[in-house]
């Protein structure tokens, strides 16, 4: 079973490039468009191995998203 990675970035191009590289390396990739979407994807995918997150995003930035995830998802 492949490890699952979540990419959180508001840039579609960045998400696509990361997804191509990670998929070619054998990972399953999930994408989120901002921190709020990223939190929802984290909640829906308990089997994530890693989250790659942009810092500067609309609605909820990457630092705040990481804090919420670390605290156990508020």
N, C-alpha and C positions, 0 to 999 in steps of 0.2 A: 504494500500500500504506500503510495506517495505521500510525502509530507505536504501539508497545506499551508500556503502563505497568503496573507491578506496584504494587498497594496492599497494604500489610502492616499490619494492625490487628486487635486482638483483639475489637473492637466490630463486630458484624455491621451495625449501623445506620450507623456511620461508613463502613464499606466500601461499603455499598449507596448511600449518598448521593454519595460520591466517584465511584463507578462510573457512576451516572446522569449526573452533570455531565460527566465525561470522555468517556463514550460519546456524549453529545449534541454534544460538541465534535469528534467524529470519531476518537477514540482507541480502540484495542483495549485492554481492561482485563482483567488477571488479578488474582485476589485470593488473599491468604494470611492465615491466622488467627493466626500468631505468628512469631517470628524463625526458628524451625527450619523451619516450613513455607515461610517466605519464602526461606530459603537454598535449599531444594529447588526452588522455582519459579525462582529465579535460575539454578540449574544446568540446569534443563530448558528455559530460554528465553534463549538466547544473543543474541537479537535485541531485548532490552529497550532502550527509549530512556530510561526513567526508573523509579526506585523511590521511592514515597512510603511512608514508614515511621513508625509510632508509636514512641515511645521506651519507654513503660512497658507491657511485655507479659510474659506468662508464658513459661516455658521458656527463652527467649533474648530479651533486650531489644533495642530498635532500635539502640542505640549499639554493642553487641557484634556484632550482625548486620552493621552497616555496616563495622566493623573487619575482620570476616572477609571480606566481599566485597572490600574495598579490598586486603587481603593476597592475594587470588587464590583465595578459597574453600578453607578448610582441611578 
